[in-house]
């Protein structure tokens, strides 16, 4: 896992790469006159805005908990991802407008080949960086970087379709293909935007993690809480790279506070070892509070 200063550096690198890709795609549009390549340039502008948002979010999320934010600032990453999703949807609307204008008045003087070369180069840059963003975002459980990476990779697929499609314009002589390609870009951008928005809102609404993670947490509690009877009312949510775990642990009535505390320490240690950063609350209860639906502790 990257240390805080490295995370911020990572955000600056993301911004730099986005600016390089934007420059290449802007040149591609200017030398070709293609509305489809203009649409791709508009989408890449959002990549720059997303990189700025991710940089802000990473700075805020790394701030320690304070009197006004006692659980930390990790949800700033979700705010960045939601903002990016909204910008993506607005961009899709703008690209659709460009496509409609191109359909009504197609450009018959498109010079595709040099534009294709610059656009493809921008796509290669985005592909390499998008894969890095998604991998690092997953490893560090960073919604901001993961959302940014997925958006960048979606831009790569757009580039592939555009390169192939625009190459067909001089071969077929069908100039309205430029408008059709621009419309397809708008549809893809809209799809990505709604998917990003759904995932980000799920994080803000404290949606439970995936079933595999929940199974891991339950297994650790069951295996490590030796001496207790059961665990119930397990609740888990995530905020950026931090997991919040709470549950009730039932112990024998005659068990001392010190022994119950040792069990809790052991469970917390193993949870953090396997889950990563976590804030854990365990409510210890006597055996008469046991529930049949709880997780039995393995002896």
C-alpha positions in Angstrom: 0.0 0.0 0.0 1.3 3.4 -0.9 2.2 5.9 1.8 0.3 9.3 1.9 3.0 11.3 0.1 3.2 8.7 -2.7 -0.6 8.8 -3.0 -0.5 12.5 -3.7 2.3 12.0 -6.2 0.2 9.4 -7.9 -2.6 11.9 -8.2 -0.3 14.5 -9.9 1.0 11.8 -12.3 -2.6 11.0 -13.2 -3.2 14.7 -14.0 0.0 14.9 -16.1 -0.9 11.8 -18.2 -4.5 13.1 -18.8 -3.0 16.4 -20.1 -0.7 14.6 -22.5 -3.6 12.5 -23.8 -5.7 15.6 -24.2 -3.0 17.3 -26.2 -2.7 14.4 -28.6 -6.4 14.1 -29.1 -6.8 17.8 -29.6 -4.1 17.7 -32.4 -6.0 14.7 -33.9 -9.2 16.7 -34.1 -7.5 19.8 -35.5 -5.6 18.0 -38.3 -8.6 15.9 -39.3 -11.7 18.1 -38.9 -13.6 15.0 -37.7 -16.6 15.6 -35.4 -16.0 12.1 -33.9 -12.5 13.0 -32.9 -13.8 16.3 -31.5 -16.2 14.1 -29.3 -13.2 12.0 -28.2 -11.4 15.2 -27.3 -14.4 16.4 -25.2 -14.4 13.1 -23.4 -10.7 13.4 -22.6 -11.3 16.9 -21.1 -13.3 15.1 -18.5 -10.3 12.8 -17.8 -8.4 16.0 -16.8 -11.2 17.2 -14.6 -11.4 13.7 -13.0 -7.7 13.7 -12.3 -8.0 17.1 -10.6 -11.0 15.7 -8.6 -9.1 12.6 -7.6 -6.1 14.7 -6.5 -8.3 16.8 -4.3 -10.0 13.7 -2.9 -6.7 12.0 -2.1 -5.5 15.1 -0.3 -8.7 15.4 1.8 -9.0 11.6 2.4 -5.6 11.5 4.0 -6.4 14.0 6.7 -6.6 12.4 10.1 -9.9 12.3 12.1 -10.7 15.5 13.9 -13.4 16.9 16.2 -15.6 17.7 13.3 -15.0 14.4 11.4 -14.5 11.8 14.0 -14.6 8.9 11.5 -12.0 10.5 9.2 -12.3 12.1 5.7 -12.2 9.0 3.5 -15.7 9.6 2.0 -14.2 12.5 0.1 -13.2 10.0 -2.5 -16.8 9.1 -3.1 -17.7 12.8 -3.5 -15.0 13.0 -6.2 -16.3 9.9 -8.0 -19.9 11.2 -7.9 -18.8 14.6 -9.3 -16.8 12.9 -12.1 -19.9 10.8 -12.9 -22.1 13.9 -13.2 -19.5 15.5 -15.5 -19.3 12.4 -17.7 -23.1 12.5 -18.1 -23.1 16.2 -19.1 -20.2 15.5 -21.5 -22.3 12.7 -23.1 -25.1 15.3 -23.8 -22.6 17.7 -25.3 -21.1 14.9 -27.5 -24.6 13.9 -28.7 -25.2 17.6 -29.7 -22.0 17.5 -31.7 -23.1 14.3 -33.4 -26.5 15.7 -34.3 -24.9 18.8 -35.9 -22.5 16.6 -37.8 -25.4 14.5 -39.1 -27.3 17.6 -40.4 -24.2 19.1 -42.0 -21.5 16.4 -42.6 -17.9 17.5 -43.2 -16.8 16.4 -46.7 -13.2 17.5 -46.2 -12.1 15.1 -43.4 -8.4 14.3 -43.5 -8.4 11.1 -41.4 -5.0 9.5 -41.5 -2.8 11.9 -39.5 -5.7 12.4 -37.1 -6.0 8.6 -36.6 -2.3 8.4 -35.8 -2.4 11.1 -33.1 -5.7 9.7 -31.7 -4.3 6.2 -31.5 -1.2 7.4 -29.7 -3.4 9.1 -27.2 -5.3 5.8 -26.8 -2.1 3.9 -26.0 -1.2 6.5 -23.3 -4.6 6.1 -21.8 -4.6 2.3 -21.9 -1.3 2.1 -20.0 -2.3 4.6 -17.4 -5.8 3.4 -17.0 -4.6 -0.1 -16.2 -2.2 1.3 -13.6 -5.0 3.4 -12.0 -7.4 0.5 -11.7 -4.8 -1.9 -10.3 -3.6 0.7 -7.7 -7.1 1.8 -6.9 -8.2 -1.8 -6.1 -5.0 -2.5 -4.1 -5.5 0.6 -2.0 -9.3 0.4 -2.1 -9.5 3.9 -3.5 -12.9 4.8 -5.1 -11.5 8.0 -6.6 -8.6 6.2 -8.5 -10.7 3.2 -9.4 -13.4 5.4 -10.9 -10.8 7.5 -12.7 -9.1 4.4 -14.1 -12.3 2.8 -15.4 -13.2 6.1 -17.1 -9.8 6.3 -18.8 -10.1 2.6 -20.0 -13.5 3.3 -21.4 -11.9 6.1 -23.3 -9.5 3.6 -24.9 -12.4 1.5 -26.2 -13.8 4.6 -27.7 -10.5 5.3 -29.4 -10.3 1.8 -30.9 -13.8 2.2 -32.4 -13.0 5.7 -33.7 -9.7 4.7 -35.3 -11.4 1.8 -37.1 -14.5 3.7 -38.1 -12.8 6.9 -39.3 -10.5 4.8 -41.4 -13.5 3.6 -43.3 -14.7 7.1 -44.2 -12.3 7.6 -47.2 -12.7 4.0 -48.2 -16.5 4.1 -48.3 -17.1 7.8 -49.1 -19.9 7.8 -46.5 -19.2 11.0 -44.6 -22.1 10.7 -42.2 -20.2 7.8 -40.7 -18.4 10.5 -38.8 -21.6 11.6 -37.1 -22.6 8.0 -36.3 -19.3 7.4 -34.6 -19.7 10.6 -32.6 -23.1 9.3 -31.5 -21.7 6.0 -30.4 -19.1 7.9 -28.3 -22.0 9.7 -26.6 -23.8 6.5 -25.8 -20.7 4.9 -24.4 -19.8 7.9 -22.3 -23.4 8.0 -20.9 -23.2 4.3 -20.0 -19.9 4.8 -18.1 -21.2 7.9 -16.3 -24.3 6.1 -15.0 -22.3 3.1 -13.9 -19.8 5.3 -12.0 -22.7 7.2 -10.4 -24.3 4.0 -9.2 -21.1 2.7 -7.6 -20.3 6.0 -6.0 -23.8 6.5 -4.5 -23.6 2.9 -3.2 -20.5 3.9 -1.2 -22.1 7.1 0.1 -25.2 5.1 1.2 -23.0 2.6 3.2 -23.7 -0.3 1.0 -22.3 -3.6 2.4 -19.2 -5.0 0.8 -19.2 -8.0 -1.6 -20.2 -11.5 -0.3 -16.6 -12.7 -0.5 -15.4 -10.0 1.9 -18.3 -10.6 4.3 -17.5 -14.3 4.3 -13.9 -13.6 5.1 -14.9 -11.4 8.0 -17.4 -14.0 9.4 -14.8 -16.8 9.1 -12.1 -14.8 10.9 -14.5 -14.0 13.8 -15.6 -17.6 14.0 -12.0 -18.9 14.0 -10.3 -16.4 16.2 -12.9 -15.8 18.9 -12.0 -19.0 20.8 -13.4 -18.8 24.3 -16.5 -16.9 23.2 -19.9 -18.5 22.4 -21.1 -16.7 19.3 -21.1 -13.4 17.4 -24.2 -11.7 16.0 -25.6 -8.5 14.5 -22.5 -8.1 12.3 -22.5 -4.9 10.3 -19.9 -3.8 7.8 -19.5 -0.7 5.6 -16.6 0.9 3.8 -15.5 4.5 3.3 -12.7 4.7 0.8 -9.9 2.5 2.0 -11.3 2.1 5.5 -13.7 -0.7 6.7 -16.1 -0.1 9.6 -16.9 -3.4 11.4 -19.2 -3.8 14.4 -20.8 -6.9 16.0 -21.9 -8.3 19.4 -19.7 -11.0 20.9 -21.4 -13.4 23.4 -19.1 -14.8 26.1 -19.7 -17.0 29.1 -21.1 -15.1 32.1 -18.2 -16.0 34.4 -15.5 -14.8 31.9 -13.4 -12.0 33.3 -13.2 -8.6 31.5 -9.5 -9.2 30.8 -10.1 -12.5 29.1 -13.0 -11.0 27.0 -10.7 -8.1 26.1 -7.9 -10.5 24.9 -10.4 -12.3 22.6 -11.5 -8.9 21.1 -7.8 -8.0 20.6 -7.1 -11.2 18.8 -10.1 -10.9 16.5 -9.3 -7.2 15.7 -5.7 -8.1 14.9 -6.7 -10.8 12.4 -9.4 -8.7 10.8 -7.0 -5.9 10.1 -4.4 -8.3 8.8 -6.8 -9.7 6.2 -9.1 -6.7 5.5 -6.7 -3.8 5.9 -7.4 -0.5 7.5 -10.5 -0.9 9.8 -12.3 0.7 12.6 -13.8 -2.1 14.7 -16.4 -2.0 17.5 -17.2 -5.1 19.5 -20.0 -5.1 22.0 -19.4 -7.9 24.6 -22.5 -9.6 26.0 -23.2 -12.4 28.5 -24.4 -15.8 27.3 -28.1 -15.2 27.9 -27.9 -12.7 25.0 -27.0 -15.4 22.5 -29.1 -15.7 19.3 -29.7 -18.8 17.3 -28.9 -16.8 14.1 -25.5 -15.8 15.3 -22.1 -17.1 14.1 -20.9 -20.0 16.3 -17.3 -19.7 17.5 -15.1 -22.7 16.5 -13.5 -24.3 19.5 
